[in-house]
Amino acid sequence: MKQHLPNLITLLNALCGCCAIVSVFEQQAVAAAMWLGAGAVADFLDGAVARLLNAKSALGKQLDSLADMISFGVAPGVIVYHFLAAGESGLVWKALPAFLLTMAACFRLGKFNIDPRQTSNFIGLPTPACTLFVVGLLLLTHTDSFGLQAFITRPIFLYTCTALLSYLMISEIPMFGFKFDRYTWHGNEIKIIFAAVALLLLIFLQEAALSFIIILYLLISIGMLVFNKKANTSSGH
């Protein structure tokens, strides 16, 4: 039974993604965000439980990507489609570019399974991070935090975000991971600082914090890339 527990948690992630999609179409923004949050928790727990029970399997790896495809591939595409198709009925052609997110996530998840470089860190933006950014936009428009609703729902902004997020998911840009090999300050400075700042943003900005947290994650990752390149160039001289 314990061998199947991680897989059951993975399937719960898939269920959460399906419920989030339904919530979007029912115009229940908060419910959609909560379902995707639950899916993200399940996505984290399945791996942790598999390691704890020594129950890792090839099937579990495939199920994880399939579940992620629903929660972190289809769901964010549906959210952006919902923004772009607001007030219209039937198939809205101008909103179809939203599913570039879904296509990029599909490519990324397939590549992740065969890429040996992404054990502790990531190459490209992780699909849960992309989804968290989109969920942040959903909540920002729902609450109209900082009066950003009108700006976020502009097609040009949504098309730009879709193109940029899609590129980042399939890019070769290295981004730091969240696994701790050891629970010490040394070697985990960036992760701890990021976690502390993210927590402060959540406390002070609440639902408005999610998109800003992902922007912070991107800025830190790109900053680390630039710093490492300069350091390597200096050492080469």
VENTAZI-V853520 format. One record per pair of residues at least 24 apart in sequence whose C-alpha atoms are under 8 Angstrom apart, sorted by the first residue. I is the first residue (numbers start at 1). GAP is how many residues later the second one is. D is the distance in Angstrom with one decimal. If there is no record, write none. Layout:
I GAP D
I GAP D
//
This chain:
2 51 7.0
2 53 7.3
3 47 7.9
3 50 7.6
3 52 5.1
3 53 7.9
4 51 7.8
5 44 7.8
5 45 7.9
6 39 7.8
6 40 4.6
6 41 7.0
6 43 5.9
6 44 5.4
6 49 7.4
6 54 7.4
7 39 6.9
7 53 5.7
7 56 7.1
7 57 8.0
9 33 5.8
9 34 7.6
9 36 7.2
9 37 5.4
10 32 6.3
10 33 6.3
10 36 5.8
10 50 7.9
10 53 6.8
10 54 5.9
10 57 6.5
11 52 7.5
11 56 6.5
12 27 7.1
12 30 6.7
13 25 7.3
13 26 4.3
13 27 7.1
13 29 5.3
13 30 6.1
13 54 6.0
13 55 7.3
13 58 7.0
14 25 7.2
14 52 7.8
14 53 4.4
14 54 6.9
14 56 6.0
14 57 6.2
15 24 7.9
16 55 7.0
17 50 7.8
17 53 5.5
17 54 3.9
17 55 7.6
17 58 6.4
18 52 6.9
18 53 7.2
18 57 7.8
20 51 7.8
20 55 6.9
21 54 5.5
21 57 6.8
21 58 7.8
24 54 7.4
24 55 6.5
24 58 7.4
25 57 7.4
29 109 6.5
29 110 6.7
29 113 6.7
30 109 7.0
33 102 6.0
33 105 7.9
33 106 7.6
36 35 6.5
39 32 6.7
40 88 6.9
43 25 7.6
61 52 7.7
62 51 8.0
65 44 6.0
65 45 7.5
65 48 8.0
68 41 7.9
68 59 7.7
68 60 8.0
69 33 7.8
69 36 6.9
69 37 6.4
69 40 7.4
72 33 7.3
72 55 5.5
72 56 5.6
72 58 7.5
72 59 5.5
73 28 6.7
73 29 4.5
73 30 7.5
73 31 8.0
73 32 5.1
73 33 6.6
73 54 7.0
73 58 7.8
74 25 7.6
74 27 7.9
74 28 5.3
75 56 7.8
76 25 7.1
76 26 7.4
76 54 7.9
76 55 5.5
76 58 6.1
76 59 7.5
77 24 5.5
77 25 5.5
79 55 7.4
79 56 7.9
79 59 7.4
80 54 7.6
80 78 7.1
83 70 6.2
84 69 7.3
84 71 6.3
84 74 7.6
97 62 7.3
97 65 7.7
98 61 7.4
98 64 6.3
100 62 6.9
100 63 7.4
100 66 6.5
101 61 6.2
101 62 7.8
101 64 7.1
101 65 5.2
104 62 5.3
104 63 7.5
104 65 6.4
104 66 6.4
105 61 7.5
105 64 6.7
105 65 7.9
107 63 7.1
108 61 6.3
108 62 5.7
120 56 7.9
120 57 5.8
120 58 7.7
120 59 6.4
121 53 7.3
121 54 6.2
121 55 4.9
121 56 4.2
121 57 7.6
122 52 5.7
122 53 5.0
122 54 6.1
122 55 6.0
123 48 7.1
123 49 5.4
123 50 5.5
123 51 4.5
123 52 6.0
124 44 5.6
124 45 4.9
124 46 5.7
124 47 4.9
124 48 5.4
124 49 5.0
124 50 5.9
124 51 6.4
125 40 7.8
125 43 5.3
125 44 4.4
125 45 7.4
125 46 7.6
125 48 7.9
125 50 6.9
126 43 6.3
127 42 6.9
129 85 6.4
130 35 6.6
130 39 7.8
130 84 7.8
132 78 6.3
132 79 6.7
132 82 7.3
133 77 6.1
133 78 4.2
133 79 7.7
133 80 8.0
133 81 6.0
134 77 7.1
135 75 7.4
135 76 7.6
136 71 6.9
136 72 6.4
136 73 7.0
136 74 4.7
136 75 4.6
137 74 6.5
139 68 6.2
139 69 6.8
140 67 7.1
140 68 5.6
145 63 6.5
173 49 7.7
173 52 7.9
174 47 7.0
174 48 7.9
174 51 7.1
175 43 7.6
175 46 5.0
175 47 7.5
176 45 6.2
//
